[in-house]
């Protein structure tokens, strides 16, 4: 049975990308199954929500999931927020950041957001294409493929912006698309705090999940996602508990 309702399936064509070096695991090749959104915001929000539940991820106006030969290391994961139980370290992070104010805004880009984005890229990913993005390209990143998309921002008491997470609202939760934060604020662990803020927001809205994209157990870059417990992963039999986190139910 198709995961796409008949009315939507007529709007979509799926493609398989060519092979490229895997950015996470050495000596492996990645391929992606992907489709392009339609450009109609209401339709795209429905398509994105449906595909998110099926383990896809959005980037710009492309919605994709890995289709790699001989590898299934990338696993879609989500936090069931009603069951969420923060560890001691996450409680410490939340306590350290209790002075921050969270706000939900639209996708109209401000100079403040762009400056924070570039500071983050320069410090964390200086050799990446994103570190060379112009303001126009940053605007396009937010506006291409908008699918009920919002930006959740964290501000210090004085008003300074210290963190942003681009987030899609889907039917049963919030899907974290991309986050960036003040690289100098190392004590605050702002990457973790942004996810904690999304979990709190999902709980406030009485939504079920925060979708975190893909997790690779062998990748250090992805290790932070396993801190948010319990965690569910999408496998051949559907969404189920990640081993070692089921005791948090």
C-alpha positions in Angstrom: 0.0 0.0 0.0 1.3 3.4 -0.9 2.1 5.9 1.9 0.9 8.7 -0.3 -2.8 9.4 -0.6 -4.1 9.1 -4.2 -4.7 12.8 -4.5 -1.1 13.6 -3.6 0.5 10.7 -5.5 -0.4 12.2 -8.8 1.6 15.3 -8.0 4.8 13.5 -7.2 7.6 11.7 -9.1 10.4 10.0 -7.2 14.0 9.8 -8.4 17.2 8.0 -7.4 20.3 10.1 -7.1 23.6 9.1 -8.5 26.3 7.7 -6.2 28.3 10.1 -4.1 30.8 9.6 -1.2 29.1 9.2 2.1 29.6 12.3 4.3 29.4 10.3 7.5 31.0 6.9 7.1 34.4 6.5 5.3 34.7 4.3 2.2 30.9 4.2 1.6 28.7 5.5 -1.1 25.4 7.2 -0.6 22.3 7.4 -2.9 19.0 9.0 -2.2 15.4 8.5 -3.1 13.9 11.9 -3.5 11.0 14.0 -4.8 10.6 17.8 -5.3 7.8 19.7 -3.6 5.1 21.4 -5.7 5.5 25.0 -4.7 2.0 25.1 -3.3 2.4 25.8 0.5 -0.7 23.9 1.7 -0.1 20.9 -0.6 3.6 20.9 0.3 2.8 20.9 4.0 0.6 17.8 3.6 3.2 16.0 1.4 6.0 16.9 3.9 4.0 15.7 6.9 3.2 12.4 5.2 6.8 11.8 4.1 8.2 12.8 7.4 6.2 10.0 9.1 7.6 7.7 6.5 11.2 8.5 7.4 11.9 11.2 4.8 13.8 14.5 5.4 13.4 17.9 3.9 16.2 20.1 2.5 15.1 23.2 0.5 12.3 21.9 -1.8 13.7 18.4 -1.9 12.3 15.6 0.4 14.6 12.5 0.5 15.6 9.4 2.3 18.7 7.3 1.9 18.7 4.5 -0.6 22.3 3.4 -0.3 23.5 0.1 -1.8 24.5 -2.5 0.9 24.0 -0.1 3.8 21.2 0.8 6.1 23.2 2.8 8.7 21.0 5.9 8.5 18.0 5.4 10.7 15.1 7.9 11.0 14.5 8.8 14.6 12.0 10.7 16.7 11.4 11.6 20.3 8.0 10.6 21.7 7.5 13.7 23.8 5.0 12.2 26.3 7.5 9.6 27.3 10.5 12.0 27.3 12.7 11.8 30.5 15.7 14.0 30.5 19.0 12.6 31.8 20.9 14.4 34.5 23.1 16.1 31.9 20.1 17.4 30.0 18.5 18.6 33.2 21.7 20.6 33.9 21.6 22.1 30.4 18.0 23.1 30.8 18.8 24.7 34.2 21.7 26.6 32.8 19.5 28.0 30.0 16.4 28.8 32.0 17.1 32.5 31.5 16.7 32.1 27.7 13.4 33.1 26.1 12.1 31.0 23.2 10.0 32.6 20.4 8.4 31.2 17.3 8.7 33.4 14.2 8.1 33.1 10.5 10.7 32.6 7.8 11.3 36.3 7.0 15.0 36.5 7.4 16.6 39.2 9.5 20.2 40.5 9.5 20.5 39.1 13.1 19.7 35.6 12.0 22.0 35.7 9.0 24.9 37.0 11.2 24.3 34.2 13.7 24.2 31.6 10.8 27.5 32.8 9.4 29.2 32.9 12.8 28.1 29.3 13.3 29.3 28.1 9.9 32.6 29.9 10.2 33.3 28.4 13.5 31.9 24.9 13.0 32.0 24.2 9.2 34.5 26.6 7.7 35.2 24.5 4.7 31.6 23.8 3.8 29.5 25.4 1.0 27.2 26.8 3.7 30.1 28.9 5.1 30.1 30.8 1.8 26.4 31.4 1.6 25.3 34.9 0.7 22.3 36.4 2.4 20.3 35.8 -0.7 21.2 32.1 -0.6 20.3 31.9 3.0 16.9 33.4 2.3 16.4 30.9 -0.5 17.3 28.0 1.9 14.5 29.1 4.1 11.9 29.9 1.5 12.5 27.0 -1.0 10.1 24.3 -0.1 8.5 26.0 2.9 6.1 23.4 4.4 4.4 25.0 7.4 7.9 26.2 8.3 8.8 28.3 11.4 12.0 29.4 13.2 12.3 28.8 16.9 14.7 31.3 18.4 16.5 31.6 21.7 17.3 35.0 23.2 19.3 36.0 26.2 17.8 38.4 28.8 19.4 41.3 27.1 17.7 40.4 23.8 20.7 38.9 22.0 19.9 36.1 19.6 21.9 32.9 20.5 20.1 30.0 18.7 17.7 29.1 15.9 16.2 25.9 14.7 14.3 25.8 11.4 11.3 23.6 12.1 8.5 22.2 10.0 5.2 21.7 11.7 3.7 18.3 10.7 0.4 16.7 11.7 1.8 14.8 14.7 4.8 16.8 15.8 7.7 19.1 15.0 10.4 18.2 12.5 13.8 19.8 13.2 15.2 20.8 9.8 18.4 22.7 10.7 19.8 24.5 13.7 22.6 27.0 14.3 23.7 28.9 17.4 26.3 31.2 18.9 29.6 29.2 18.8 31.1 31.2 21.7 28.4 30.1 24.1 30.0 26.7 24.6 28.9 26.3 28.3 25.2 26.5 27.3 25.2 23.4 25.0 22.8 25.3 22.7 22.4 22.5 20.2 21.0 20.3 22.9 19.0 23.2 24.3 17.3 23.9 21.0 16.1 20.3 20.9 14.9 20.5 24.5 13.0 23.6 23.5 11.3 21.8 20.6 10.3 19.0 22.9 8.8 21.5 25.4 7.0 23.2 22.6 5.6 19.9 21.3 4.4 19.0 24.8 2.8 22.5 25.1 1.0 22.0 21.8 0.0 18.4 22.7 1.8 17.0 19.8 3.3 13.5 19.9 6.8 13.7 18.4 9.9 15.7 17.6 11.5 14.3 14.5 15.3 14.5 14.5 16.1 13.3 11.1 18.7 10.5 10.6 20.8 8.9 13.3 23.9 6.8 12.6 25.1 4.8 15.6 28.7 4.7 14.3 28.9 8.4 13.6 30.2 10.8 16.3 28.5 13.6 14.6 25.1 11.9 15.2 25.8 10.7 18.8 23.9 13.7 20.4 20.6 12.4 19.1 20.8 9.3 21.3 20.8 11.5 24.4 17.1 12.3 24.0 15.3 9.3 25.5 13.3 7.3 24.9 14.0 7.3 21.2 12.1 5.6 18.4 13.5 4.5 15.1 11.8 3.6 11.8 12.6 0.1 10.6 11.0 -2.6 8.4 8.2 -3.1 10.9 7.5 0.5 11.4 8.4 2.8 14.3 9.8 1.1 17.3 12.0 1.8 20.4 15.7 2.1 19.9 17.6 -0.6 21.9 18.6 0.7 25.3 15.9 3.4 25.4 12.8 1.3 25.9 13.2 1.3 29.7 12.3 5.0 29.5 8.8 4.3 28.3 
